[in-house]
Amino acid sequence: MARESKAHSISAGERIRAARVAAGLTQESLAREVGVTRSAVAQWETDRAGQVGGNLARIAEILGVSVGHLLTGVSAEGGASAEHATELALLRLYRTCGPEDRALIMRTAHRLARQHRRARAAAAAAEAATGKQLRGPKRRLARSAR
């Protein structure tokens, strides 16, 4: 019961920040993709924003989470979201590691996030340069980069 109330004490702003960091995005890059200023993102993350509601669906889409997760920490079905369950499993495994292994995990996660961002940017640039829509996985990457 205590674990459940602790999860719900996290604010929407904190969940937006956590999802942004997990997606490997900076405040500036999230702002660019949503079409707002970096200051607006900072205000969302510190729960000082007035305009997060109008952008919530777009924020959730860009971050790869549900609106329900951002608002309440749970999925639309009422249980913990799949993203949340995976994050918890990774956190539990991380906590069993020693300091050197933790450092390796962090370096690997940063490298993977950078590669993913570069792939999305390259796909979007290729689509913009050719004026043609990409197909298959490249198209999905380009769409998610917007």
Secondary structure, 3 states (H helix, E strand, C coil): CHHHHHHHCCCHHHHHHHHHHHCCCCHHHHHHHHCCCHHHHHHHHCCCCCCHHHHHHHHHHHHCCCHHHHHHCECCCCCECHHHHHHHHHHHHHHHCCHHHHHHHHHHHHHHHHHHHHHHHHHHHHHHHHCCCCCHHHHHHHHHHC
